[in-house]
Amino acid sequence: MTVAIDASEAAAPTGGDAVPPQAAESTPAVDAQGSTTDGEAGNFWQPPADTPADAPQETAHPAPAEDAEDTDDAEDTADTEDTEDTADADAEVPEPIARDAHEFGVYARTGGWAFALKVARSVRPGGQPAGETSKVSARRFAGLAGCSADRVMRFYKAWDRAADDGIVPQFESLAPGADIELPEADVWLSYYVSRSSGTSVRGQAITEAAEAEGIRPTKALEVAENPTALRAAILADPGTAEAARKALMDRLGEDPVLRTGMARDIVRTDDLKKAVAEESKTGGQLEYVRKIVEEGQVKTPAGQKIEAPRSLREEAERHLSLIDELDEDEETGEWAQEAYDSVRTLVAETVEKDPELRVQERRAKFYSSLQKATKAFEELTFDDVDGEEMDTIVEDDMLQRLEELQEAISTCISALQKAKGAS
């Protein structure tokens, strides 16, 4: 039976003294050979006689300078450890340990290149007949390795991409079992895609987007392969939902299908439709106030465009500065409404203070109402109704309301004629 003794345990000092760092790092694992047949004890490592075998090992604190006796003990222990390290270094290391250490060192320096080389020198390139080479197919290699052919091909394709860039040799120049100098480990992730979906057109697009965002493509590919997990994260976490919303907004401009689908969902959802209407109103109010600051002009209630007085511009700018200081997640609706009402009140006061402007405003308002009434009355025709159908369409209140409308129009005309004659 072979028992591996950890180096830190084998070199544990007595009396609770700490192991010097250099000694702990340089001491390899030691195998002690022993036999347990017929109850005979093997040649196991034994602690020094003055330390119980099952005594707990504690990390000692450095001894104070005035404790001369303790300091001497620590120096004696260090000398003992150096002797043990030297003896252990001279001892022959079992072949399995040496092989493991060598392979560990290769992987530490090269990362996945060490395994990619095994694939590159053993798997024949696509299209090459089996009789022309001693190499095997990716499927056969995977069977020997006890893994999937897809996994083997991911290493194969990583090597292929690196070979195209001149980082490693082409497959044809590699013979089975041949070793070459491999690139550094940190270069490996630039060529290896750990998920099979990363090799598809969709996967390549996700990979490029992930690299543009500064994250590892494997994370983005994993999310794309599990939409249910993404949905769960969005439903449970506001931060994830916000990130998803921003991503969708960024994508809307280049994805008409997504844009149409979202618009359809909004129209069919009453709460969303109401929210869109409110946000549209808020946006219009902010735009009205912002134009006063940027253009120095303002629209009156009747639709006239006039120069905005200085006091009006300053008031609009004050409200905008307050709105701009709001956090991104704060609602702007109430602030926008307050700003809009404030400047509209100042606009009305400006119009009333100027007699000429007041007359122009009322004239513009009258023309606006007249145009609306004219358009509405023009639609009150029966051009598309047959004489036989007239009796079924007309009702008593229709005629009454038209007569009231005619009377109002007559009154309006008389007032205009009187004003015209007086002038």
Residue, then its C-alpha position, 0 to 999 in steps of 0.5 A: m500500500t502506498v501512502a502519500i504524505d503531504a509535504s507540509e505535514a512531513a515537515a511540520p516542526t515541533g513545539g508549534d514553530a512555523v515552517p519557513p515559507q521557502a521550505a514548505e514550497s520546495t518540499p515535494a510529496v513523499d511516498a512511504q512504502g509499507s505493508t499491512t499484511d498480517g497486521e504488520a505495520g508499514n514504515f510510516w512516517q512518525p513524528p518526533a518522540d517529543t511530539p504526540a502523533d495526534a497532536p494538533q498542528e498550530t501555526a506559531h507566531p514569531a517569537p519575541a526578540e527577548d525569548a532567546e530560548d524560543t529563538d534558538d529552538a526555532e533555528d534548530t527546527a529550521d536546520t532540521e527542515d533544511t536537512e529533510d528538504t535536501a534528503d527529499a530532493d536527493a530521493e528518487v521520485p516515483e514515475p507516476i508522480a514525475r509524469d503528473a508533475h510534468e503534465f501539470g507544468v505543461y498545462a500550466r504553461t500552455g493551457g488548452w493547447a496541450f490537449a489541442l495538440k493531442v487532437a491535431r496530431s492524432v485526428r486526420p484533417g477533413g477530406q483526407p482518406a483513411g489510407e493515406t495517414s495513420k491518424v484516426s477520425a474525430r469520432r474514433f478519437a472521441g471513442l478512445a478518449g471516452c468523450s463526445a466527437d463534438r468536444v474533440m472537434r472544438f479543440y480541432k477547430a481551435w487549432d485550425r483557426a490558430a493555424d490559419d493565423g500562423i500561431v501553430p503548424q498545420f495538421e498535415s505537418l504534425a505526426p502522431g506523438a510528435d511534440i512541438e513548442l506551444p503558444e502561451a496559455d492566455v492565447w488559447l481563449s482567443y481561439y477556443v469556443s467551449r460550446s458547440s453553438g459558438t461555431s454556428v452563424r448565430g453563435q459567431a454573432i453572439t461571440e462578436a457581440a460579447e467581445a464588443e461588450g468586453i465579456r467572455p463569449t462562453k457566458a453569452l452563448e450559455v445564456a442564448e442556449n437557455p432562454t428559460a433561465l434568462r426569462a427566470a432571471i428577468l422575472a426575478d431580478p429588476g437589474t436583469a430586466e433593466a439590462a434586457r430592456k436596454a438591449l431590446m431598445d438597442r436592437l429595435g433599430e435594426d430588427p423590424v420584426l422585433r419592432t413590429g412584435m413589440a408594437r403589437d404587444i403594446v397595442r394589445t395590452d391596456d396597461l402598456k397602451k396607457a403608459v405609452a400615452e402618458e409618456s407621449k404626453t410627458g415627452g410633448q410637454l418637455e419638448y414644448v419647454r425645451k424649445i423655448v430655451e433652445e429656440g427662444q420662441v414659443k407657441t401661443p395657445a392659438g398656435q402663433k409663434i412669438e419671441a419668448p420674453r427673457s423671464l419666460r426663457e429663464e423660467a423654462e431653463r430653471h425647470l429643465s435644469l431640475i428635470d435634468e438632475l433627476d436620476e434615470d429611474e425617477e419619474t419625470g411626469e409630474w416635473a414635466q407637467e409642472a414645467y409645462d403649466s408654469v410656462r403656459t401661464l407665463v405665455a398667457e400673461t405675455v399675450e394679455k399684456d400686449p394689446e396688439l398681440r392679444v388681438q392677433e391671438r383672438r383672431a388666430k383662435f377664431y380662424s382655428s375654430l372656423q376651420k375645424a367647424t368648416k371641415a366638420f360641416e363638409e362631412l355632413t352630406f348625404d351624397d352616398v345615401d339613396g332617397e329611399e334610404m333617407d327615411t331610415i337614416v334621418e331622426d328627429d334630433m338630427l334636424q333639431r341640432l342642425e337648426e340650432l347650428q344654423e341659428a348659431i352660425s347666423t348669430c355669428i355672421s350678424a356679429l361679424q357684419k355689425a363689427k365690419g360695418a362699425s369699422 
